[in-house]
Amino acid sequence: MPVKVRNMVKMLVIFSLWQGKKHGYELMNEVEKKTGKRPSASQIYPFLEKLMDNNLIEVEEEGGRGKKVYRLTEKGIEFVEKKLDIFSDIIAATIEKDLSVCAHCGCKVYEGGIKKVIDEEELKFCCEHCAESYIS
C-alpha cells in the first residue's frame, strides 16, 4: 500500500529523516519543535512502520541499549525529494502575492527593497544599485 503524506506531522518526520538518521524520540522532538505540540507515539511509529514496509527507510540498532535509528534508503530519498518539490510549490504559490519585481534587474523581492518615484510612477527595486542604475 503506498505511503501517503497528508499531514504536517508526517511531512516533518520525512523531512527530518531527509536531514539525517534519527531515532523515534528525536523525531518526536523535531515535530514538537516545529509545531509547538508533541506528537504521540501512535502518530510516529505506525508511520515509520509504513515507511519500512515500503522500503523507504531502514532501521538499525545503535548504542549499547539497542536504540533503533531510522534512515532513508535511496528510494526513500527520492520519495522525500518529490514531496519536498510539491511542498515548495505550495510555499511558492503562497508567497507569490507578497513578491515584488525589481524594475531594473527583474529579480523577485519578498521583503525590503527600495521604492523610487520616477516620472510620477512608483517603482520598486531590489537594492540601491539597481535603483541608481535604472535612473542613470
Secondary structure, 3 states (H helix, E strand, C coil): CCCCCCCHHHHHHHHHHHHCCEEHHHHHHHHHHHHCCCCCHHHHHHHHHHHHHCCCEEEEEECCCCEEEEEECHHHHHHHHHHHHHHHHHHHHHHHHHCEECCCCCCEECCCCEEEEECCEEEEECCHHHHHHHHC
